[in-house]
Amino acid sequence: MHLEPWQYVWGAIAALIIGFSKTGVPGSGILMVPIMANVFGARLSVGATLPMLVLADCFAVAFYRTHAQWDRLKQLLPWVVSGLFIGTWFLHYIGEHKASKDIMGPIIGTLVLLMLGVSLLRGKLGDRLVPHSKEGTAVTGVVAGFSTMVSNAAGPIMGIYMTATGMPKEQLMGTSAWYFFIFNLSKVPLLIFLAWDNPKNPIITQPTLIFNLKMFPVIVFGSLMGKCLLKYIPQKPFNATIQVLAAASAVKLFF
């Protein structure tokens, strides 16, 4: 697989968004999902994105590590693990059953649009869309685990969940940082297994790893930028722009 200049340009934009979203505005990370899927194809984008996420998670943990609410993470743990294994089985299944077109594109597009829809509902319904119960935590954990495994797109789900708990800003950032660091790291052996299990339809390749190495400086810059510029960014216009761009990119994945 040879990467064209336009792929590096859009990949660098996605890397910048990843770094910025981890340390600045978490909800902005949803935009990188359809961008990476359009650059690499939906299946390869899962493996191409993960190393960049892990590096950005390291910066988030370094900045906010002392502010985590560990009881929230413990409540989510078994359900997220279940979602990760369901997502791994799903990727294995579709990797073994070739289709005339990449069905992961519409799947990722659907997940992104559903998450944006939930985000908009949260804005309309306020605290009525809050997972207070054990059942709500279970559903959140399983869906987050599945969506992060098949598309690296759990950010909006966890952002809504963390916001709904009423955490102060620092605790929200710290809890989210540890959550994504732990579970993104745990996805590495699962993706390695999928690459070994089906080498004809890989999810991690040498070109994607080379791409990751080239994007690391961009992620570092984005992480530092997010930390420094967060307080100067108008939240509502920024969030609205991200939602519109993410929706447009997700729709493109259907075609």
Residue, then its C-alpha position, 0 to 999 in steps of 0.5 A: m500500500h503506497l500512501e499518496p500526498w493527500q493521504y498524508v495531509w488528511g492523516a496529519i489533520a486527523a493526528l492533530i485532532i487526536g492530540f488536541s481532543k485528548t488534552g483540550v476538547p474531548g468531543s472534537g475527536i469524533l471528527m478523526v474517525p471518518i477522516m481516517a476511514n476515508v484515508f485508509g479504508a474503514r478496516l485499515s483505519v482501525g489499526a492505523t489510528l490506534p497507535m496515535l491514540v495511545l501516544a495522545d493518551c500518554f499526554a492526557v494521563a501526564f497532564y490530568r493523572t491525579h484527577a481520576q474518579w477510579d470508582r467510575l472506572k471500576q463500574l465500567l470495567p467489566w462491561v467495556v471488556s465485554g464490548l471489546f470482545i464482542g467488537t473483536w469477534f465482529l471484526h474477525y467475522i467480517g474479515e472472514h466474509k468478504a463483501s463486494k465493498d467495504i461494509m465497515g464504511p457504512i458501519i462506522g458512518t452509522l456509529v458516528l451518526l448515532m453518537l452525534g444523535v445521542s449528543l444532540l439528544r443530551g443537549k435537548l433532554g439535559d439530565r433526563l438522558v443520564p445513565h444513573s442505574k446499573e443497567g445504564t452503566a452496563v449499556t454504556g460500557v458495552v456500547a463504548g467497548f464495541s464502538t472503540m474496538v470496531s471504529n475507535a469511536a467511543g469518545p462521544i459515548m464516554g464524553i456524554y457519560m462522564t458529563a452526565t455524572g456531574m464531575p468537575k472539569e478536571q476530574l472529567m479530564g482525568t477519568s477520561a484520560w485513564y479510561f482511554f489509556i487503559f482500554n486503548l492499550s488493551k486493544v493492541p493485543l486484540l488487533i495483533f491477534l486479528a492481523w495474525d488470524n487473517p493476514k490476507n485481510p489485515i488490520i495492521t500493516q507495515p505502511t500504517l505503522i510507518f505512517n504512525l511514526k511520521m505522525f507522532p510529532v503532529i500528535v505531540f504538537g496537537s496535545l500541547m496545543g490542546k493543553c495551552l489553547l483550551k481556555y481561549i476556544p469558544q465551546k459552543p461554536f467549536n462543538a457545533t462545527i465539529q458535529v457538522l463536519a463529523a456528520a458530513s464525513a460520516v455520510k460520505l462513508f456510505f458512498 
